[in-house]
Amino acid sequence: MKELVEFIAKSLVDDPEEVSVVEVPRDRATVLELRVAPEDMGKVIGRQGRIAKAIRTVVKAGATKQGKSYFVEIVD
């Protein structure tokens, strides 16, 4: 799942070298922390959060298929 989020984010931004995804295990789920360059933050979030919501939807669908639980957080 980490590779999927990284691939999607690198496809959206101008500076793909600055994209990093870190898996953080929590109680019942795994949190994927997505970091991008500050100038690319808007491209990953999108207007009214539409792109971020789409990324989360894709991850949730993949996680459900695997029988796991993932959450995506976009952090500074």
PDB file with SEQRES, HELIX, SHEET and CRYST1 records, atoms N, CA, C and O in Angstrom:
SEQRES   1 A   76  MET LYS GLU LEU VAL GLU PHE ILE ALA LYS SER LEU VAL          
SEQRES   2 A   76  ASP ASP PRO GLU GLU VAL SER VAL VAL GLU VAL PRO ARG          
SEQRES   3 A   76  ASP ARG ALA THR VAL LEU GLU LEU ARG VAL ALA PRO GLU          
SEQRES   4 A   76  ASP MET GLY LYS VAL ILE GLY ARG GLN GLY ARG ILE ALA          
SEQRES   5 A   76  LYS ALA ILE ARG THR VAL VAL LYS ALA GLY ALA THR LYS          
SEQRES   6 A   76  GLN GLY LYS SER TYR PHE VAL GLU ILE VAL ASP                  
HELIX    1 AA1 LYS A    2  LEU A   12  1                                  11    
HELIX    2 AA2 PRO A   16  GLU A   18  5                                   3    
HELIX    3 AA3 PRO A   38  ASP A   40  5                                   3    
HELIX    4 AA4 MET A   41  ILE A   45  1                                   5    
HELIX    5 AA5 ARG A   47  GLY A   49  5                                   3    
HELIX    6 AA6 ARG A   50  GLN A   66  1                                  17    
SHEET    1 AA1 3 SER A  20  PRO A  25  0                                        
SHEET    2 AA1 3 THR A  30  ARG A  35 -1                                        
SHEET    3 AA1 3 TYR A  70  VAL A  75  1                                        
CRYST1    1.000    1.000    1.000  90.00  90.00  90.00 P 1           1          
ATOM      1  N   MET A   1       0.830  -1.193   0.000  1.00  0.00           N  
ATOM      2  CA  MET A   1       0.000   0.000   0.000  1.00  0.00           C  
ATOM      3  C   MET A   1       0.873   1.254   0.000  1.00  0.00           C  
ATOM      4  O   MET A   1       0.530   2.261  -0.619  1.00  0.00           O  
ATOM      5  N   LYS A   2       1.989   1.181   0.691  1.00  0.00           N  
ATOM      6  CA  LYS A   2       2.922   2.305   0.756  1.00  0.00           C  
ATOM      7  C   LYS A   2       3.397   2.686  -0.645  1.00  0.00           C  
ATOM      8  O   LYS A   2       3.469   3.868  -0.982  1.00  0.00           O  
ATOM      9  N   GLU A   3       3.718   1.689  -1.451  1.00  0.00           N  
ATOM     10  CA  GLU A   3       4.208   1.936  -2.803  1.00  0.00           C  
ATOM     11  C   GLU A   3       3.131   2.576  -3.675  1.00  0.00           C  
ATOM     12  O   GLU A   3       3.435   3.412  -4.527  1.00  0.00           O  
ATOM     13  N   LEU A   4       1.886   2.190  -3.465  1.00  0.00           N  
ATOM     14  CA  LEU A   4       0.777   2.757  -4.219  1.00  0.00           C  
ATOM     15  C   LEU A   4       0.638   4.249  -3.940  1.00  0.00           C  
ATOM     16  O   LEU A   4       0.530   5.051  -4.868  1.00  0.00           O  
ATOM     17  N   VAL A   5       0.641   4.618  -2.669  1.00  0.00           N  
ATOM     18  CA  VAL A   5       0.512   6.027  -2.295  1.00  0.00           C  
ATOM     19  C   VAL A   5       1.695   6.827  -2.836  1.00  0.00           C  
ATOM     20  O   VAL A   5       1.527   7.943  -3.328  1.00  0.00           O  
ATOM     21  N   GLU A   6       2.877   6.254  -2.740  1.00  0.00           N  
ATOM     22  CA  GLU A   6       4.078   6.927  -3.234  1.00  0.00           C  
ATOM     23  C   GLU A   6       3.987   7.137  -4.752  1.00  0.00           C  
ATOM     24  O   GLU A   6       4.321   8.213  -5.248  1.00  0.00           O  
ATOM     25  N   PHE A   7       3.544   6.132  -5.476  1.00  0.00           N  
ATOM     26  CA  PHE A   7       3.405   6.236  -6.931  1.00  0.00           C  
ATOM     27  C   PHE A   7       2.404   7.323  -7.318  1.00  0.00           C  
ATOM     28  O   PHE A   7       2.677   8.136  -8.201  1.00  0.00           O  
ATOM     29  N   ILE A   8       1.262   7.335  -6.665  1.00  0.00           N  
ATOM     30  CA  ILE A   8       0.233   8.339  -6.967  1.00  0.00           C  
ATOM     31  C   ILE A   8       0.757   9.737  -6.682  1.00  0.00           C  
ATOM     32  O   ILE A   8       0.589  10.640  -7.502  1.00  0.00           O  
ATOM     33  N   ALA A   9       1.388   9.926  -5.532  1.00  0.00           N  
ATOM     34  CA  ALA A   9       1.888  11.247  -5.149  1.00  0.00           C  
ATOM     35  C   ALA A   9       2.982  11.724  -6.102  1.00  0.00           C  
ATOM     36  O   ALA A   9       2.998  12.892  -6.493  1.00  0.00           O  
ATOM     37  N   LYS A  10       3.890  10.832  -6.476  1.00  0.00           N  
ATOM     38  CA  LYS A  10       4.969  11.220  -7.394  1.00  0.00           C  
ATOM     39  C   LYS A  10       4.420  11.601  -8.761  1.00  0.00           C  
ATOM     40  O   LYS A  10       5.016  12.425  -9.454  1.00  0.00           O  
ATOM     41  N   SER A  11       3.307  11.024  -9.155  1.00  0.00           N  
ATOM     42  CA  SER A  11       2.694  11.352 -10.434  1.00  0.00           C  
ATOM     43  C   SER A  11       2.050  12.739 -10.423  1.00  0.00           C  
ATOM     44  O   SER A  11       1.884  13.356 -11.475  1.00  0.00           O  
ATOM     45  N   LEU A  12       1.689  13.225  -9.242  1.00  0.00           N  
ATOM     46  CA  LEU A  12       0.979  14.493  -9.126  1.00  0.00           C  
ATOM     47  C   LEU A  12       1.890  15.706  -8.955  1.00  0.00           C  
ATOM     48  O   LEU A  12       1.544  16.797  -9.407  1.00  0.00           O  
ATOM     49  N   VAL A  13       3.033  15.541  -8.318  1.00  0.00           N  
ATOM     50  CA  VAL A  13       3.859  16.677  -7.897  1.00  0.00           C  
ATOM     51  C   VAL A  13       4.908  17.064  -8.940  1.00  0.00           C  
ATOM     52  O   VAL A  13       5.202  16.303  -9.862  1.00  0.00           O  
ATOM     53  N   ASP A  14       5.466  18.271  -8.769  1.00  0.00           N  
ATOM     54  CA  ASP A  14       6.541  18.752  -9.634  1.00  0.00           C  
ATOM     55  C   ASP A  14       7.903  18.251  -9.170  1.00  0.00           C  
ATOM     56  O   ASP A  14       8.826  18.134  -9.976  1.00  0.00           O  
ATOM     57  N   ASP A  15       8.040  17.955  -7.878  1.00  0.00           N  
ATOM     58  CA  ASP A  15       9.319  17.533  -7.304  1.00  0.00           C  
ATOM     59  C   ASP A  15       9.170  16.136  -6.691  1.00  0.00           C  
ATOM     60  O   ASP A  15       9.023  16.015  -5.474  1.00  0.00           O  
ATOM     61  N   PRO A  16       9.207  15.073  -7.521  1.00  0.00           N  
ATOM     62  CA  PRO A  16       8.959  13.719  -7.002  1.00  0.00           C  
ATOM     63  C   PRO A  16      10.025  13.214  -6.034  1.00  0.00           C  
ATOM     64  O   PRO A  16       9.765  12.274  -5.282  1.00  0.00           O  
ATOM     65  N   GLU A  17      11.211  13.807  -6.030  1.00  0.00           N  
ATOM     66  CA  GLU A  17      12.255  13.373  -5.099  1.00  0.00           C  
ATOM     67  C   GLU A  17      11.904  13.712  -3.649  1.00  0.00           C  
ATOM     68  O   GLU A  17      12.418  13.084  -2.724  1.00  0.00           O  
ATOM     69  N   GLU A  18      11.036  14.695  -3.451  1.00  0.00           N  
ATOM     70  CA  GLU A  18      10.652  15.126  -2.107  1.00  0.00           C  
ATOM     71  C   GLU A  18       9.505  14.299  -1.514  1.00  0.00           C  
ATOM     72  O   GLU A  18       9.128  14.509  -0.361  1.00  0.00           O  
ATOM     73  N   VAL A  19       8.954  13.375  -2.278  1.00  0.00           N  
ATOM     74  CA  VAL A  19       7.829  12.561  -1.803  1.00  0.00           C  
ATOM     75  C   VAL A  19       8.363  11.438  -0.922  1.00  0.00           C  
ATOM     76  O   VAL A  19       9.295  10.724  -1.294  1.00  0.00           O  
ATOM     77  N   SER A  20       7.753  11.298   0.254  1.00  0.00           N  
ATOM     78  CA  SER A  20       8.093  10.168   1.118  1.00  0.00           C  
ATOM     79  C   SER A  20       6.834   9.682   1.816  1.00  0.00           C  
ATOM     80  O   SER A  20       5.961  10.467   2.186  1.00  0.00           O  
ATOM     81  N   VAL A  21       6.762   8.382   1.986  1.00  0.00           N  
ATOM     82  CA  VAL A  21       5.633   7.761   2.668  1.00  0.00           C  
ATOM     83  C   VAL A  21       6.199   6.879   3.776  1.00  0.00           C  
ATOM     84  O   VAL A  21       7.062   6.035   3.532  1.00  0.00           O  
ATOM     85  N   VAL A  22       5.704   7.081   4.996  1.00  0.00           N  
ATOM     86  CA  VAL A  22       6.166   6.317   6.148  1.00  0.00           C  
ATOM     87  C   VAL A  22       4.983   5.559   6.735  1.00  0.00           C  
ATOM     88  O   VAL A  22       3.921   6.134   6.971  1.00  0.00           O  
ATOM     89  N   GLU A  23       5.177   4.258   6.970  1.00  0.00           N  
ATOM     90  CA  GLU A  23       4.133   3.449   7.616  1.00  0.00           C  
ATOM     91  C   GLU A  23       4.303   3.526   9.122  1.00  0.00           C  
ATOM     92  O   GLU A  23       5.378   3.241   9.651  1.00  0.00           O  
ATOM     93  N   VAL A  24       3.242   3.910   9.806  1.00  0.00           N  
ATOM     94  CA  VAL A  24       3.254   3.995  11.263  1.00  0.00           C  
ATOM     95  C   VAL A  24       2.177   3.055  11.800  1.00  0.00           C  
ATOM     96  O   VAL A  24       0.988   3.332  11.639  1.00  0.00           O  
ATOM     97  N   PRO A  25       2.569   1.949  12.435  1.00  0.00           N  
ATOM     98  CA  PRO A  25       1.555   1.036  12.986  1.00  0.00           C  
ATOM     99  C   PRO A  25       0.855   1.656  14.193  1.00  0.00           C  
ATOM    100  O   PRO A  25       1.501   2.223  15.073  1.00  0.00           O  
ATOM    101  N   ARG A  26      -0.442   1.544  14.223  1.00  0.00           N  
ATOM    102  CA  ARG A  26      -1.246   2.026  15.349  1.00  0.00           C  
ATOM    103  C   ARG A  26      -2.001   0.836  15.925  1.00  0.00           C  
ATOM    104  O   ARG A  26      -1.696  -0.310  15.592  1.00  0.00           O  
ATOM    105  N   ASP A  27      -2.967   1.089  16.773  1.00  0.00           N  
ATOM    106  CA  ASP A  27      -3.684   0.017  17.464  1.00  0.00           C  
ATOM    107  C   ASP A  27      -4.247  -1.040  16.509  1.00  0.00           C  
ATOM    108  O   ASP A  27      -3.818  -2.194  16.528  1.00  0.00           O  
ATOM    109  N   ARG A  28      -5.181  -0.648  15.698  1.00  0.00           N  
ATOM    110  CA  ARG A  28      -5.840  -1.611  14.811  1.00  0.00           C  
ATOM    111  C   ARG A  28      -5.607  -1.326  13.337  1.00  0.00           C  
ATOM    112  O   ARG A  28      -6.145  -2.021  12.476  1.00  0.00           O  
ATOM    113  N   ALA A  29      -4.814  -0.315  13.044  1.00  0.00           N  
ATOM    114  CA  ALA A  29      -4.620   0.080  11.647  1.00  0.00           C  
ATOM    115  C   ALA A  29      -3.197   0.558  11.430  1.00  0.00           C  
ATOM    116  O   ALA A  29      -2.427   0.713  12.378  1.00  0.00           O  
ATOM    117  N   THR A  30      -2.866   0.785  10.191  1.00  0.00           N  
ATOM    118  CA  THR A  30      -1.578   1.343   9.823  1.00  0.00           C  
ATOM    119  C   THR A  30      -1.821   2.705   9.200  1.00  0.00           C  
ATOM    120  O   THR A  30      -2.651   2.848   8.303  1.00  0.00           O  
ATOM    121  N   VAL A  31      -1.099   3.699   9.675  1.00  0.00           N  
ATOM    122  CA  VAL A  31      -1.216   5.052   9.145  1.00  0.00           C  
ATOM    123  C   VAL A  31      -0.090   5.272   8.147  1.00  0.00           C  
ATOM    124  O   VAL A  31       1.073   4.999   8.444  1.00  0.00           O  
ATOM    125  N   LEU A  32      -0.435   5.762   6.973  1.00  0.00           N  
ATOM    126  CA  LEU A  32       0.548   6.102   5.954  1.00  0.00           C  
ATOM    127  C   LEU A  32       0.711   7.616   5.964  1.00  0.00           C  
ATOM    128  O   LEU A  32      -0.199   8.348   5.575  1.00  0.00           O  
ATOM    129  N   GLU A  33       1.876   8.083   6.410  1.00  0.00           N  
ATOM    130  CA  GLU A  33       2.145   9.513   6.478  1.00  0.00           C  
ATOM    131  C   GLU A  33       2.807   9.948   5.179  1.00  0.00           C  
ATOM    132  O   GLU A  33       3.923   9.530   4.871  1.00  0.00           O  
ATOM    133  N   LEU A  34       2.122  10.780   4.429  1.00  0.00           N  
ATOM    134  CA  LEU A  34       2.603  11.265   3.139  1.00  0.00           C  
ATOM    135  C   LEU A  34       3.204  12.655   3.321  1.00  0.00           C  
ATOM    136  O   LEU A  34       2.548  13.567   3.825  1.00  0.00           O  
ATOM    137  N   ARG A  35       4.450  12.801   2.906  1.00  0.00           N  
ATOM    138  CA  ARG A  35       5.127  14.100   2.962  1.00  0.00           C  
ATOM    139  C   ARG A  35       5.551  14.492   1.556  1.00  0.00           C  
ATOM    140  O   ARG A  35       6.094  13.684   0.803  1.00  0.00           O  
ATOM    141  N   VAL A  36       5.288  15.766   1.214  1.00  0.00           N  
ATOM    142  CA  VAL A  36       5.699  16.312  -0.074  1.00  0.00           C  
ATOM    143  C   VAL A  36       6.329  17.680   0.165  1.00  0.00           C  
ATOM    144  O   VAL A  36       6.254  18.223   1.267  1.00  0.00           O  
ATOM    145  N   ALA A  37       6.948  18.229  -0.869  1.00  0.00           N  
ATOM    146  CA  ALA A  37       7.520  19.566  -0.775  1.00  0.00           C  
ATOM    147  C   ALA A  37       6.393  20.568  -0.502  1.00  0.00           C  
ATOM    148  O   ALA A  37       5.272  20.383  -0.977  1.00  0.00           O  
ATOM    149  N   PRO A  38       6.685  21.629   0.260  1.00  0.00           N  
ATOM    150  CA  PRO A  38       5.626  22.609   0.590  1.00  0.00           C  
ATOM    151  C   PRO A  38       4.916  23.197  -0.628  1.00  0.00           C  
ATOM    152  O   PRO A  38       3.713  23.455  -0.577  1.00  0.00           O  
ATOM    153  N   GLU A  39       5.641  23.408  -1.710  1.00  0.00           N  
ATOM    154  CA  GLU A  39       5.006  23.995  -2.892  1.00  0.00           C  
ATOM    155  C   GLU A  39       4.121  22.992  -3.637  1.00  0.00           C  
ATOM    156  O   GLU A  39       3.316  23.392  -4.478  1.00  0.00           O  
ATOM    157  N   ASP A  40       4.255  21.708  -3.342  1.00  0.00           N  
ATOM    158  CA  ASP A  40       3.430  20.676  -3.975  1.00  0.00           C  
ATOM    159  C   ASP A  40       2.251  20.242  -3.108  1.00  0.00           C  
ATOM    160  O   ASP A  40       1.464  19.390  -3.521  1.00  0.00           O  
ATOM    161  N   MET A  41       2.120  20.807  -1.932  1.00  0.00           N  
ATOM    162  CA  MET A  41       1.062  20.404  -1.004  1.00  0.00           C  
ATOM    163  C   MET A  41      -0.331  20.585  -1.628  1.00  0.00           C  
ATOM    164  O   MET A  41      -1.193  19.719  -1.475  1.00  0.00           O  
ATOM    165  N   GLY A  42      -0.548  21.680  -2.314  1.00  0.00           N  
ATOM    166  CA  GLY A  42      -1.844  21.937  -2.931  1.00  0.00           C  
ATOM    167  C   GLY A  42      -2.189  20.938  -4.020  1.00  0.00           C  
ATOM    168  O   GLY A  42      -3.361  20.621  -4.223  1.00  0.00           O  
ATOM    169  N   LYS A  43      -1.179  20.439  -4.724  1.00  0.00           N  
ATOM    170  CA  LYS A  43      -1.421  19.476  -5.796  1.00  0.00           C  
ATOM    171  C   LYS A  43      -1.846  18.126  -5.245  1.00  0.00           C  
ATOM    172  O   LYS A  43      -2.608  17.405  -5.888  1.00  0.00           O  
ATOM    173  N   VAL A  44      -1.366  17.781  -4.069  1.00  0.00           N  
ATOM    174  CA  VAL A  44      -1.721  16.501  -3.450  1.00  0.00           C  
ATOM    175  C   VAL A  44      -3.083  16.597  -2.763  1.00  0.00           C  
ATOM    176  O   VAL A  44      -3.836  15.623  -2.730  1.00  0.00           O  
ATOM    177  N   ILE A  45      -3.393  17.758  -2.221  1.00  0.00           N  
ATOM    178  CA  ILE A  45      -4.679  17.926  -1.537  1.00  0.00           C  
ATOM    179  C   ILE A  45      -5.795  18.196  -2.543  1.00  0.00           C  
ATOM    180  O   ILE A  45      -6.877  17.621  -2.432  1.00  0.00           O  
ATOM    181  N   GLY A  46      -5.547  19.057  -3.515  1.00  0.00           N  
ATOM    182  CA  GLY A  46      -6.555  19.353  -4.531  1.00  0.00           C  
ATOM    183  C   GLY A  46      -7.581  20.353  -4.055  1.00  0.00           C  
ATOM    184  O   GLY A  46      -7.607  20.741  -2.886  1.00  0.00           O  
ATOM    185  N   ARG A  47      -8.421  20.760  -4.974  1.00  0.00           N  
ATOM    186  CA  ARG A  47      -9.469  21.715  -4.626  1.00  0.00           C  
ATOM    187  C   ARG A  47     -10.475  21.066  -3.697  1.00  0.00           C  
ATOM    188  O   ARG A  47     -11.029  20.005  -3.985  1.00  0.00           O  
ATOM    189  N   GLN A  48     -10.692  21.725  -2.585  1.00  0.00           N  
ATOM    190  CA  GLN A  48     -11.618  21.246  -1.555  1.00  0.00           C  
ATOM    191  C   GLN A  48     -11.293  19.824  -1.106  1.00  0.00           C  
ATOM    192  O   GLN A  48     -12.177  19.098  -0.651  1.00  0.00           O  
ATOM    193  N   GLY A  49     -10.022  19.423  -1.233  1.00  0.00           N  
ATOM    194  CA  GLY A  49      -9.589  18.118  -0.752  1.00  0.00           C  
ATOM    195  C   GLY A  49      -9.982  16.946  -1.617  1.00  0.00           C  
ATOM    196  O   GLY A  49      -9.965  15.806  -1.155  1.00  0.00           O  
ATOM    197  N   ARG A  50     -10.333  17.198  -2.859  1.00  0.00           N  
ATOM    198  CA  ARG A  50     -10.827  16.124  -3.726  1.00  0.00           C  
ATOM    199  C   ARG A  50      -9.763  15.083  -4.043  1.00  0.00           C  
ATOM    200  O   ARG A  50     -10.050  13.886  -4.032  1.00  0.00           O  
ATOM    201  N   ILE A  51      -8.546  15.518  -4.324  1.00  0.00           N  
ATOM    202  CA  ILE A  51      -7.490  14.561  -4.663  1.00  0.00           C  
ATOM    203  C   ILE A  51      -7.110  13.746  -3.435  1.00  0.00           C  
ATOM    204  O   ILE A  51      -6.923  12.533  -3.531  1.00  0.00           O  
ATOM    205  N   ALA A  52      -6.995  14.402  -2.278  1.00  0.00           N  
ATOM    206  CA  ALA A  52      -6.692  13.680  -1.043  1.00  0.00           C  
ATOM    207  C   ALA A  52      -7.766  12.645  -0.748  1.00  0.00           C  
ATOM    208  O   ALA A  52      -7.462  11.527  -0.331  1.00  0.00           O  
ATOM    209  N   LYS A  53      -9.014  13.015  -0.962  1.00  0.00           N  
ATOM    210  CA  LYS A  53     -10.125  12.079  -0.730  1.00  0.00           C  
ATOM    211  C   LYS A  53     -10.042  10.902  -1.695  1.00  0.00           C  
ATOM    212  O   LYS A  53     -10.303   9.762  -1.311  1.00  0.00           O  
ATOM    213  N   ALA A  54      -9.680  11.174  -2.944  1.00  0.00           N  
ATOM    214  CA  ALA A  54      -9.554  10.105  -3.935  1.00  0.00           C  
ATOM    215  C   ALA A  54      -8.430   9.142  -3.567  1.00  0.00           C  
ATOM    216  O   ALA A  54      -8.580   7.928  -3.706  1.00  0.00           O  
ATOM    217  N   ILE A  55      -7.302   9.683  -3.098  1.00  0.00           N  
ATOM    218  CA  ILE A  55      -6.187   8.830  -2.666  1.00  0.00           C  
ATOM    219  C   ILE A  55      -6.640   7.944  -1.505  1.00  0.00           C  
ATOM    220  O   ILE A  55      -6.359   6.745  -1.485  1.00  0.00           O  
ATOM    221  N   ARG A  56      -7.335   8.534  -0.550  1.00  0.00           N  
ATOM    222  CA  ARG A  56      -7.816   7.766   0.609  1.00  0.00           C  
ATOM    223  C   ARG A  56      -8.811   6.685   0.181  1.00  0.00           C  
ATOM    224  O   ARG A  56      -8.813   5.590   0.745  1.00  0.00           O  
ATOM    225  N   THR A  57      -9.651   6.978  -0.804  1.00  0.00           N  
ATOM    226  CA  THR A  57     -10.625   6.005  -1.287  1.00  0.00           C  
ATOM    227  C   THR A  57      -9.939   4.818  -1.936  1.00  0.00           C  
ATOM    228  O   THR A  57     -10.324   3.671  -1.707  1.00  0.00           O  
ATOM    229  N   VAL A  58      -8.921   5.089  -2.749  1.00  0.00           N  
ATOM    230  CA  VAL A  58      -8.178   4.007  -3.408  1.00  0.00           C  
ATOM    231  C   VAL A  58      -7.479   3.140  -2.372  1.00  0.00           C  
ATOM    232  O   VAL A  58      -7.500   1.913  -2.469  1.00  0.00           O  
ATOM    233  N   VAL A  59      -6.860   3.772  -1.382  1.00  0.00           N  
ATOM    234  CA  VAL A  59      -6.165   3.020  -0.333  1.00  0.00           C  
ATOM    235  C   VAL A  59      -7.155   2.181   0.472  1.00  0.00           C  
ATOM    236  O   VAL A  59      -6.876   1.027   0.794  1.00  0.00           O  
ATOM    237  N   LYS A  60      -8.296   2.754   0.791  1.00  0.00           N  
ATOM    238  CA  LYS A  60      -9.301   2.011   1.563  1.00  0.00           C  
ATOM    239  C   LYS A  60      -9.810   0.803   0.790  1.00  0.00           C  
ATOM    240  O   LYS A  60     -10.025  -0.262   1.370  1.00  0.00           O  
ATOM    241  N   ALA A  61     -10.004   0.962  -0.519  1.00  0.00           N  
ATOM    242  CA  ALA A  61     -10.471  -0.160  -1.347  1.00  0.00           C  
ATOM    243  C   ALA A  61      -9.425  -1.271  -1.380  1.00  0.00           C  
ATOM    244  O   ALA A  61      -9.762  -2.448  -1.254  1.00  0.00           O  
ATOM    245  N   GLY A  62      -8.159  -0.899  -1.550  1.00  0.00           N  
ATOM    246  CA  GLY A  62      -7.087  -1.893  -1.560  1.00  0.00           C  
ATOM    247  C   GLY A  62      -6.920  -2.572  -0.217  1.00  0.00           C  
ATOM    248  O   GLY A  62      -6.670  -3.775  -0.147  1.00  0.00           O  
ATOM    249  N   ALA A  63      -7.058  -1.808   0.839  1.00  0.00           N  
ATOM    250  CA  ALA A  63      -6.919  -2.366   2.181  1.00  0.00           C  
ATOM    251  C   ALA A  63      -8.053  -3.342   2.493  1.00  0.00           C  
ATOM    252  O   ALA A  63      -7.824  -4.385   3.106  1.00  0.00           O  
ATOM    253  N   THR A  64      -9.255  -3.012   2.080  1.00  0.00           N  
ATOM    254  CA  THR A  64     -10.396  -3.892   2.294  1.00  0.00           C  
ATOM    255  C   THR A  64     -10.193  -5.217   1.571  1.00  0.00           C  
ATOM    256  O   THR A  64     -10.528  -6.281   2.090  1.00  0.00           O  
ATOM    257  N   LYS A  65      -9.638  -5.134   0.367  1.00  0.00           N  
ATOM    258  CA  LYS A  65      -9.376  -6.351  -0.401  1.00  0.00           C  
ATOM    259  C   LYS A  65      -8.336  -7.227   0.295  1.00  0.00           C  
ATOM    260  O   LYS A  65      -8.406  -8.454   0.221  1.00  0.00           O  
ATOM    261  N   GLN A  66      -7.371  -6.596   0.971  1.00  0.00           N  
ATOM    262  CA  GLN A  66      -6.335  -7.330   1.698  1.00  0.00           C  
ATOM    263  C   GLN A  66      -6.791  -7.737   3.095  1.00  0.00           C  
ATOM    264  O   GLN A  66      -6.118  -8.526   3.758  1.00  0.00           O  
ATOM    265  N   GLY A  67      -7.915  -7.212   3.545  1.00  0.00           N  
ATOM    266  CA  GLY A  67      -8.391  -7.509   4.887  1.00  0.00           C  
ATOM    267  C   GLY A  67      -7.649  -6.742   5.962  1.00  0.00           C  
ATOM    268  O   GLY A  67      -7.573  -7.184   7.108  1.00  0.00           O  
ATOM    269  N   LYS A  68      -7.099  -5.587   5.593  1.00  0.00           N  
ATOM    270  CA  LYS A  68      -6.345  -4.751   6.534  1.00  0.00           C  
ATOM    271  C   LYS A  68      -6.990  -3.380   6.610  1.00  0.00           C  
ATOM    272  O   LYS A  68      -7.964  -3.097   5.913  1.00  0.00           O  
ATOM    273  N   SER A  69      -6.440  -2.542   7.457  1.00  0.00           N  
ATOM    274  CA  SER A  69      -6.971  -1.198   7.625  1.00  0.00           C  
ATOM    275  C   SER A  69      -5.833  -0.181   7.534  1.00  0.00           C  
ATOM    276  O   SER A  69      -4.871  -0.252   8.298  1.00  0.00           O  
ATOM    277  N   TYR A  70      -5.945   0.758   6.605  1.00  0.00           N  
ATOM    278  CA  TYR A  70      -4.950   1.806   6.401  1.00  0.00           C  
ATOM    279  C   TYR A  70      -5.628   3.158   6.420  1.00  0.00           C  
ATOM    280  O   TYR A  70      -6.781   3.298   6.010  1.00  0.00           O  
ATOM    281  N   PHE A  71      -4.895   4.156   6.902  1.00  0.00           N  
ATOM    282  CA  PHE A  71      -5.338   5.544   6.850  1.00  0.00           C  
ATOM    283  C   PHE A  71      -4.222   6.362   6.239  1.00  0.00           C  
ATOM    284  O   PHE A  71      -3.046   6.078   6.470  1.00  0.00           O  
ATOM    285  N   VAL A  72      -4.575   7.379   5.458  1.00  0.00           N  
ATOM    286  CA  VAL A  72      -3.573   8.240   4.831  1.00  0.00           C  
ATOM    287  C   VAL A  72      -3.647   9.608   5.500  1.00  0.00           C  
ATOM    288  O   VAL A  72      -4.718  10.209   5.590  1.00  0.00           O  
ATOM    289  N   GLU A  73      -2.505  10.092   5.967  1.00  0.00           N  
ATOM    290  CA  GLU A  73      -2.393  11.439   6.538  1.00  0.00           C  
ATOM    291  C   GLU A  73      -1.378  12.210   5.718  1.00  0.00           C  
ATOM    292  O   GLU A  73      -0.279  11.721   5.457  1.00  0.00           O  
ATOM    293  N   ILE A  74      -1.744  13.409   5.313  1.00  0.00           N  
ATOM    294  CA  ILE A  74      -0.810  14.271   4.597  1.00  0.00           C  
ATOM    295  C   ILE A  74      -0.241  15.243   5.624  1.00  0.00           C  
ATOM    296  O   ILE A  74      -0.964  16.069   6.181  1.00  0.00           O  
ATOM    297  N   VAL A  75       1.057  15.134   5.866  1.00  0.00           N  
ATOM    298  CA  VAL A  75       1.704  15.910   6.921  1.00  0.00           C  
ATOM    299  C   VAL A  75       2.730  16.870   6.334  1.00  0.00           C  
ATOM    300  O   VAL A  75       3.234  16.676   5.228  1.00  0.00           O  
ATOM    301  N   ASP A  76       3.025  17.921   7.116  1.00  0.00           N  
ATOM    302  CA  ASP A  76       4.050  18.897   6.698  1.00  0.00           C  
ATOM    303  C   ASP A  76       5.425  18.374   6.974  1.00  0.00           C  
ATOM    304  O   ASP A  76       6.412  19.053   6.691  1.00  0.00           O  
TER     305      ASP A  76                                                      
END                                                                             
